[in-house]
Amino acid sequence: MKQTTLFDGQRMTMLESIELTVNSLQAYGSGYDHWAIAYSGGKDSTATVTLVTHLIESGRIQAPKSLTVLYADTRQELPPLHIGAMDMLGALQQRGIKTRVVLPKIEDRYFVYMFGRGVPPPNNNTLRWCTPQIKVEPMVNALKALRDEYGQKFLMLTGVRIGESAARDQRIALSCGRNGAECGQGWFQETTPDNVADTLAPLLHWRVCHVWDWLMLFAPSHGLPTSMVAEVYGGEEAEELNARTGCIGCPLATKDTALDYILRMPQWAYMQPLKRLRPLYEELRQFKYRLQKDGERLKDGRLSSNPNRKGPLTMDARRYGLGVVLGVQDEINAAADRLGSKHIDLINFEERAKIEELIGRNQWPNGWTGTEPRGDKLIAQTLGEGIVQPIMFV
């Protein structure tokens, strides 16, 4: 008889999904003294955190010696999601679970990097710097620090699920069954002994409707604060795309789908000025706001592959962008004061001070001095082999 796997289209009930998660955690979790959970504040990681908490408290699974929830605070999350995440961390702490907020270094934060150092807004073509810098690298560093504290490899739980993307599903299908893992018992990946952690995705088999059922019905009944994330995404009626877009005015997404949904809610409508951020990023990519190289050469004297490439934001552009973002922030917070609602801090005091410090120091990205011509200035184009094409028309 052929063994049933996650890829055969079998549809489990909610209770069956929970039972399979219990089996997964019992099978692999017992081999580790310490567990950690990667938490973003989104629906899948929230479901993972709250389900594991409930299973431990109810005695369904044995508690490890320590459980640490690592919240990846990119400083760019949608405000309601961030508020919900902080509420969740508070509730976990009251239950005796360790939590840590993982932040990028001050100089690497989104607006500090953009307006302080002059790096243009991210794009999907050649400059996708945001995700590695403000989310991945800080979390990797936090995991290494945790490994150093424990003195041994630990188990990292993630909210990865089948159905999030076709490419991810294919990777999971190819790896399913490795390292002794049974198909359907979670996506377990074992690393070498000197690595930081092994990983397990205990909700791998959960359908999205089960995630919403857990967040909207089951978790609240156990006293876990999940209503905010369910509200933000629209619950089971949410499009999967909405539920995977968490940054404010994400310059890499084609639409502000999740933000648009939030702003249609009366309690969040006062944050409408956030819609001005995406147009700002598009504007700042224009050549008139940037510098350009004029026949750039490498250290050995050879012509670079793109000798007239466009580069960082001008000082005027950086000050302009900073003013727009602070204006959006001030407008929202003034409305919040009138309504008795929550404030936001797109750029907090520490970040603003760092931006102004870097601008005051005339800071530029590596390889730029600020003396280069502006990007919209007509200059002779340096072509291959040092051939210069002069300006033909002015």
C-alpha positions, 0 to 999 in steps of 0.5 A: 500500500502506498504511504499517504503524504502531504502531497497526495491532496488528503484533507485533514480536519482541524483536530487531525492537523493538531494531532499530527503537529503533536506527533511531530513535536514529540518525535523530534522535540524530545531530542533537544534541551532548548527550543526557539521559535522564529516569530514575525507577527504574521499569521503562520508564526503566530499560529506556531507560537500560540499552538506550541504554548498551548500544547506545553501548558496542556501537557500534550507535549513535554516542555523543553528546558527552555523555550525562547521566542525571537521576534523579528522587528524590522521596524517596517511591519504594518502598525497593527501587526507590530502592536499585536506582536508586542501584545503577544510577547507580553502575554508569553512573558506572563506565561514564563516564556522567554522572548527577545526582540531582534532588531537590525543594527541602528546603521542598517535600519531601513530609513537610516540606511536610505536617508543616512547613508543615501542608499536608494529604496529597494527594487526587485531588479538590482537593489533588493537589500531590505530583506537580508539586511533588516530581517535575515541577518539580524535573526541569524546573529540572534540565533548564533548568540543563542547557540553560544548561550546554550553551548549546544545546538537547539531546535528552531521551530518555524511557521513554514506551511505547504501552499505558501508558494509553489517554489517552496512546496517543491523544495519541501517535496524534494526534501521530505523524508530526509533525516528520518522524517516521515512525510506529513510529520513536519519538515525536519532538517538536521544540520551538522553538530557544529551548526546553530540549530536544526529546524522543524516546521510543525504546521507544515501540513496545516491548511490556511483555513485551519490557521484562521480557525486556530487564530480566531477561535481556538487560541482566544479560547485558551487566553492567547491574544491572536485577534489582532492578526486575524483582524488585520488579515481579514480572517479566513476570507483574506486572500493569501497574498494579503496575508503575506505582505507585512511591510508598510508600503513595501517597494517590492510588492506590486500593490499595498494589498494588506495596507489597503485592507487595514485602512478600510477598517474604521479603527485604522483609517487615520493611518491613511497618510501611510499611502504616501510612502510607496509613491515617495520610494518610486519618486526617489528612484528617479535620476534627478534624486541620485548621483551617477558615475562619469566613466568609472574605472576599477582599481587596476585602471580597467573600465567598469562594466557599467561606467555611467551607473546611477548611484546613491541619493543626493543630500537634498533627496535624503533631506527631502525624503526624511521630511516626507516620512516625518510629515507622514508620522506627525500627521498620523500621530496628530490624528491619533491624539484626536481619536485616542488611538495608537501612535506610530514611530516610522522613524524614532528618536534614535534613528532620526539622530543617527540619520542627522549624524550621518548626513552631518558627516557627509556619509556616502556608500562605499565607492562614492564621494558625493562629488559625482554629477547628478543622475539627470545631468547629460554627460558623455557616455563611456562605452566599452573599450574606453570609447566615449560617446559625446553629447549630441543634443542638449 
